[in-house]
């Protein structure tokens, strides 16, 4: 398996190199040169098998010879051995054709753990074999940060710096990052939005001198390994509901498009997915794109679902690459123009195909609270605001579809206790944190506050990386 950049100007890499490189040197994102093609028989063989076994089978074609089978098994078992549910991503039935996939049973209560616990293990294996160290720099709108820090804490070959928008994550999300006590961990609160944080990380990757000086790597979903690991639960969910014998829909609350792109990747492998339903909050650039084929960048507005408070969805570039018939130079020019003008229109032919697969719905805060309240009233379940948007989008899409028996799986991306204020406002019930985090709100915090200034952040990174890097 080889990986190519969406901008077409970076060298092809194997999996190991793509893992360590993150963002391509031409500013693009790495994607498989070709999608693995699976038969129905290959999918059927995995039906009813343990999550770890399915994970190994699904990821093996993407990894190729970069890891030995025993190394991959070791990484998978170590990653998912930390989850508090044996199924890793269990399904809960909501009604006759709608299921909820709980992706919050990892150590930080969010779906990001599914990929990042594995990423930490993969980094350990590869860096040990190469005798190298890396500096991980990432941006978070809430959940990626804590999951990445938890996965990378106390790893001797990694220094990790996570940028989050000051005052724009929930208290639980912030404390899950800032209360981790480890010498290799650094939390930075940036005076700006998530898009500002994400742009800063990309700018550091696009500064070759700085990037090479600190041997920079990525934990954001710009890193292909993140997306690869998320493909697995689309496969397990679909198989549990009868695939490949029948098709399945998925509803995904999405801001940065990495999670739902993993569903697109699963479908590209041959998994029978009819629709990928995208749920947006008031920062609805994805909904507007899938409904019109055009993107217009607006100002980010804080919402009850802060992990989706994004206007520039990085992973959408991976989908756009296919819409541009995988012509990287054309896509690169279009993305540069989008950054300059704030507007973008997809090629009509490519977008028409995509519009048949992707459906999208938007909920503002009032509608989100109403959805949370309705779900609790009908099922007794407490759901966080992001998951509620996914469920509501699934129900809205079902209204306009003839009853055909196709089941829909909505992804529950976070535990309700990560957003207790919103849950309590909607239902009158304040969800408690699980036992392993019960004292979170009294733990000592550690973070640095910095302005939205690239040089100052770079200087902070250089001043805080541990000995052993090539300064």
C-alpha positions in Angstrom: 0.0 0.0 0.0 1.3 3.4 -1.0 0.0 6.8 0.0 -0.3 9.9 -2.2 -1.0 13.5 -1.3 -4.2 15.2 -2.2 -2.2 18.1 -3.7 -0.2 15.8 -5.9 3.3 17.4 -5.3 4.6 15.2 -2.4 6.4 11.9 -2.6 4.5 8.6 -2.3 5.0 7.0 1.1 4.4 3.6 2.7 2.3 3.4 5.8 5.1 3.9 8.3 6.3 7.0 6.6 2.7 8.4 6.3 2.1 7.7 10.0 5.1 9.7 11.0 4.7 12.5 8.3 1.1 13.5 9.0 0.5 16.4 6.7 2.2 16.0 3.3 5.0 18.5 2.5 2.9 20.1 -0.3 0.2 21.0 2.3 -2.0 18.1 1.2 -3.4 15.1 3.1 -2.3 11.5 2.5 -4.8 9.0 1.1 -4.4 5.5 -0.2 -3.2 5.3 -3.8 -5.9 2.8 -4.4 -8.7 1.5 -2.1 -8.6 -2.1 -1.0 -11.5 -4.0 -2.7 -13.3 -6.5 -0.5 -15.7 -9.2 -1.6 -18.9 -10.1 0.3 -17.2 -13.3 1.4 -14.4 -11.3 3.1 -16.9 -9.3 5.0 -19.0 -12.3 5.9 -16.0 -14.0 7.4 -15.7 -11.3 10.0 -19.4 -11.4 11.1 -19.7 -12.0 14.9 -15.9 -11.9 15.4 -14.3 -9.9 18.3 -13.6 -6.2 17.6 -9.8 -6.7 17.8 -9.9 -9.5 15.2 -12.0 -7.3 12.8 -9.6 -4.4 13.4 -6.6 -6.5 12.4 -8.3 -7.7 9.2 -9.6 -4.3 8.2 -6.3 -2.4 8.8 -3.9 -5.0 7.4 -4.3 -3.9 3.7 -3.7 -0.3 4.7 -0.5 -1.1 6.7 1.0 -3.6 4.2 4.5 -4.7 5.2 5.2 -1.7 7.5 4.4 -3.8 10.6 4.7 -7.5 11.3 1.4 -9.3 12.0 2.5 -9.8 15.6 3.3 -6.1 16.0 -0.2 -5.1 14.7 -1.9 -7.6 17.0 0.1 -6.2 19.9 -0.9 -2.7 19.2 -4.6 -3.5 18.7 -4.8 -5.6 21.9 -3.0 -2.9 24.0 -5.2 -0.1 22.5 -8.6 -1.7 23.0 -7.7 -3.4 26.3 -8.2 0.0 27.9 -11.9 0.2 26.9 -14.6 -0.4 29.6 -16.9 -2.3 27.3 -15.8 -5.6 25.8 -17.5 -4.9 22.5 -15.5 -1.6 22.2 -18.2 0.0 20.1 -21.6 -1.6 21.2 -24.9 -1.0 19.5 -28.0 0.1 21.4 -31.4 0.0 19.6 -33.4 3.2 19.7 -36.4 2.2 17.6 -37.4 -0.2 14.8 -34.8 0.9 12.4 -32.4 3.2 14.3 -29.5 2.1 16.4 -26.9 4.1 18.4 -23.3 3.0 18.4 -21.6 4.0 21.7 -18.1 5.1 20.9 -17.3 6.6 24.3 -16.1 3.6 26.3 -12.4 4.5 26.0 -10.4 6.2 28.7 -11.4 9.8 27.8 -15.1 9.1 27.1 -15.1 10.1 23.4 -14.8 8.4 20.0 -11.4 9.8 19.5 -10.0 7.1 21.8 -10.8 4.5 19.2 -8.1 5.8 16.9 -5.8 7.6 19.3 -5.2 4.7 21.7 -4.1 2.7 18.6 -2.0 5.6 17.3 0.0 5.8 20.6 0.8 2.2 20.3 1.8 2.4 16.7 4.1 5.4 17.4 5.8 3.4 20.2 6.5 0.4 17.9 7.7 2.4 14.9 9.9 4.9 16.9 11.5 2.1 18.9 12.5 0.3 15.8 13.8 3.5 14.2 15.5 4.8 17.3 13.8 8.2 16.8 11.9 10.8 18.8 9.0 13.0 17.6 7.3 16.1 18.6 3.5 15.8 18.3 1.6 19.1 17.8 -2.1 19.0 17.5 -5.2 21.1 17.7 -8.4 20.2 19.4 -12.0 21.5 19.5 -12.4 19.4 22.7 -12.1 15.7 22.4 -9.0 15.0 20.3 -6.7 16.8 22.8 -7.5 14.6 25.9 -7.6 11.4 23.8 -4.2 12.3 22.3 -2.6 13.2 25.6 -3.9 10.1 27.3 -2.5 8.0 24.4 0.9 9.7 24.4 1.5 10.4 28.1 4.8 9.2 29.6 6.0 7.9 26.3 9.8 8.5 26.3 10.1 9.1 22.5 7.3 11.6 22.3 6.8 15.2 23.4 3.2 16.4 22.8 1.8 19.9 22.5 -2.0 20.3 22.2 -3.6 23.7 21.2 -7.2 24.4 22.2 -9.3 27.5 21.8 -9.4 29.3 25.2 -12.9 29.3 26.8 -14.4 27.3 23.9 -14.3 23.8 25.2 -16.4 22.4 28.1 -15.0 22.3 31.6 -14.8 18.5 31.6 -13.0 18.6 28.2 -10.5 21.1 29.4 -9.8 19.4 32.7 -9.4 16.0 30.9 -6.4 17.7 29.1 -5.0 20.0 31.8 -5.0 17.5 34.7 -2.8 14.9 33.1 0.5 15.0 34.9 3.3 13.9 32.7 6.6 15.6 31.8 6.1 15.1 28.0 2.7 16.8 27.9 2.0 20.5 27.2 -1.5 22.1 27.0 -1.7 25.5 25.3 -4.9 27.6 25.4 -4.9 29.9 22.3 -6.8 33.2 22.3 -8.9 32.3 19.2 -11.1 29.6 17.6 -10.4 26.0 16.8 -9.9 27.0 13.2 -7.1 29.3 14.4 -5.5 26.4 16.3 -5.8 24.1 13.3 -4.4 26.7 11.0 -1.4 27.2 13.3 -0.7 23.5 13.4 -0.8 23.4 9.6 1.5 26.4 9.4 4.0 24.6 11.5 3.9 21.6 9.3 4.3 23.9 6.3 7.5 25.5 7.8 10.1 22.9 6.7 12.9 24.3 8.9 10.8 24.2 12.1 9.1 20.9 11.2 12.5 19.1 10.6 14.1 20.7 13.7 11.6 19.2 16.1 10.8 16.1 14.0 7.1 17.0 14.0 4.2 14.5 13.8 0.5 14.7 13.9 -2.4 13.3 16.0 -5.1 15.3 14.3 -7.2 13.4 11.7 -4.9 14.9 9.1 -2.9 11.8 10.1 -4.2 8.9 7.9 -3.8 6.3 10.7 -6.6 8.1 12.6 -9.0 7.6 9.7 -7.9 4.0 9.1 -8.6 3.0 12.7 -12.1 4.5 12.5 -13.1 2.4 9.5 -13.3 -0.6 11.7 -16.4 0.4 13.7 -18.3 1.1 10.5 -17.5 -2.5 9.5 -18.5 -4.0 12.9 -21.7 -2.0 13.0 -22.8 -2.9 9.5 -22.0 -6.6 10.0 -24.0 -6.6 13.2 -27.1 -5.4 11.3 -26.8 -7.9 8.5 -24.2 -6.6 6.0 -23.1 -7.5 3.5 -26.5 -9.1 2.9 -28.2 -5.8 3.4 -27.2 -2.1 3.2 -26.9 0.2 6.2 -27.0 4.0 6.7 -24.8 5.9 9.1 -25.6 9.2 10.8 -22.5 11.1 12.0 -22.3 14.4 13.9 -19.3 16.1 12.2 -17.2 19.2 12.3 -13.8 18.3 10.8 -15.2 15.4 8.6 -12.6 12.8 9.7 -15.1 10.5 11.4 -17.6 10.5 8.5 -14.8 10.2 5.9 -13.9 6.9 7.6 -17.4 5.7 6.6 -16.7 6.8 3.0 -13.5 4.8 3.2 -15.4 1.7 4.4 -17.8 2.1 1.5 -14.9 2.5 -0.9 -13.7 -0.9 0.3 -17.0 -2.5 -0.7 -19.1 -2.2 2.6 -22.7 -1.6 1.5 -23.5 1.8 2.9 -26.5 3.6 1.3 -26.3 7.0 2.9 -23.8 8.9 5.1 -25.9 11.4 7.0 -23.9 14.4 8.3 -25.2 16.3 11.3 -24.1 19.9 11.8 -24.6 22.6 14.5 -25.0 26.3 13.8 -21.5 26.2 12.2 -23.0 24.4 9.3 -20.4 24.7 6.4 -20.7 20.9 5.8 -24.5 21.0 5.6 -24.4 23.9 3.2 -21.8 22.2 1.1 -23.7 18.9 0.7 -26.9 20.8 0.0 -25.5 23.1 -2.6 -22.0 22.0 -3.7 -20.6 25.3 -2.6 -18.7 26.3 0.5 -18.6 29.8 2.1 -16.5 30.4 5.1 -18.3 32.1 8.0 -17.2 33.2 11.4 -17.1 30.4 14.0 -19.9 30.8 16.5 -19.7 29.0 19.9 -22.4 26.4 20.5 -23.6 23.7 22.9 -21.7 21.2 20.7 -18.2 22.8 20.8 -16.4 19.9 19.2 -18.2 20.8 16.0 -17.5 24.6 16.1 -15.5 24.5 12.9 -15.7 26.3 9.6 -12.8 24.8 7.8 -13.2 21.0 7.8 -9.7 19.6 7.1 -10.7 16.1 6.1 -13.2 17.3 3.5 -10.1 17.7 1.3 -9.8 13.9 1.1 -13.3 13.7 -0.3 -12.7 16.6 -2.7 -9.7 14.8 -4.0 -12.0 12.2 -5.4 -14.4 14.8 -6.7 -11.5 16.3 -8.7 -10.8 12.9 -10.2 -7.7 12.6 -8.0 -6.0 15.5 -9.9 -4.0 17.0 -7.0 -2.7 20.1 -8.8 -6.3 21.2 -9.6 -7.5 20.6 -6.0 -4.4 22.4 -4.6 -5.2 25.5 -6.7 -8.9 25.3 -5.6 -8.0 25.0 -1.9 -5.6 28.0 -2.2 -8.3 30.0 -3.8 -10.8 29.0 -1.1 -8.4 30.2 1.6 -8.0 33.5 -0.2 -11.6 34.2 -1.1 -13.5 32.2 1.5 -15.6 30.6 -1.2 -15.4 27.3 -3.1 -17.5 25.4 -5.6 -17.1 21.7 -6.2 -16.9 20.3 -9.8 -20.6 19.7 -10.7 -20.1 16.1 -12.0 -18.2 15.0 -8.9 -20.5 16.7 -6.5 -23.6 15.2 -8.1 -22.3 11.7 -7.3 -21.4 12.7 -3.8 -24.8 14.3 -3.2 -26.4 10.9 -3.7 -24.4 9.4 -0.9 -24.1 12.3 1.6 -27.1 13.9 3.2 -26.8 16.7 5.7 -29.0 18.4 8.4 -28.4 21.3 10.7 -29.5 21.9 14.2 -29.1 25.1 16.2 -28.8 25.1 20.0 -32.5 25.3 20.6 -33.1 22.3 18.3 -30.3 20.4 19.9 -31.7 20.8 23.4 -35.1 19.7 22.0 -33.6 16.6 20.5 -31.8 15.7 23.7 -35.0 16.2 25.6 -37.0 14.1 23.1 -34.5 11.2 23.1 -34.6 11.1 26.9 -38.4 11.2 27.0 -38.8 8.4 24.4 -36.0 6.1 25.5 -34.8 7.1 28.9 -31.3 7.7 27.4 -29.1 10.7 28.2 -27.1 11.8 25.2 -24.5 14.5 24.7 -25.3 17.4 22.3 -23.1 16.1 19.5 -24.7 12.6 19.6 -28.2 14.2 19.7 -27.4 16.1 16.5 -26.5 12.8 14.8 -29.6 11.1 16.0 -31.8 14.0 15.0 -30.2 14.1 11.6 -30.9 10.4 11.1 -34.6 10.9 12.1 -35.0 13.9 9.8 -33.5 12.1 6.9 -35.8 9.1 7.5 -38.9 11.4 7.2 -38.1 12.1 3.5 -37.3 8.5 2.6 -39.7 5.7 1.8 -39.7 3.0 4.4 -37.4 0.4 2.9 -36.2 -1.4 6.0 -32.6 -0.1 5.7 -31.3 0.3 9.3 -29.5 3.5 10.3 -26.6 3.6 12.9 -26.1 7.0 14.6 -22.7 7.4 16.1 -22.6 8.5 19.8 -19.4 10.4 19.9 -19.1 11.4 23.5 -20.3 10.3 27.0 -23.1 12.6 28.3 -21.0 13.5 31.4 -18.5 15.3 29.1 -21.3 18.0 28.6 -23.2 17.9 31.9 -24.5 21.5 31.7 -26.1 20.9 28.3 -27.6 17.6 29.4 -29.0 19.1 32.6 -30.5 22.0 30.7 -32.2 19.7 28.3 -33.4 16.9 30.7 -33.1 18.3 34.2 -30.7 15.4 35.0 -26.9 16.0 35.6 -25.0 13.0 34.4 -22.2 11.8 36.7 -18.7 11.1 35.5 -17.6 7.4 35.6 -15.7 6.3 38.6 -12.2 6.7 37.1 -12.9 10.4 36.5 -15.1 11.1 39.6 -12.5 13.5 41.1 -11.7 15.3 37.8 -13.2 18.6 38.9 -10.9 18.8 41.9 -7.6 17.8 40.2 -4.8 20.3 39.7 -4.7 21.9 36.3 -1.6 22.7 34.3 -1.7 24.8 31.1 -0.2 27.8 29.3 -2.1 30.6 27.7 -0.7 32.1 24.5 -1.9 34.6 21.9 -2.9 33.6 18.4 0.7 34.2 17.2 2.5 31.5 15.3 6.0 32.5 16.3 5.2 32.6 20.0 3.8 29.1 19.8 6.8 27.9 17.9 9.1 29.5 20.4 7.1 27.8 23.2 7.5 24.4 21.6 11.3 24.9 21.1 11.7 25.9 24.7 9.8 22.9 26.1 10.9 19.9 24.0 13.1 17.5 26.0 16.7 16.8 25.3 17.4 14.4 22.5 15.7 16.4 19.7 17.9 17.9 17.0 17.8 21.5 18.0 
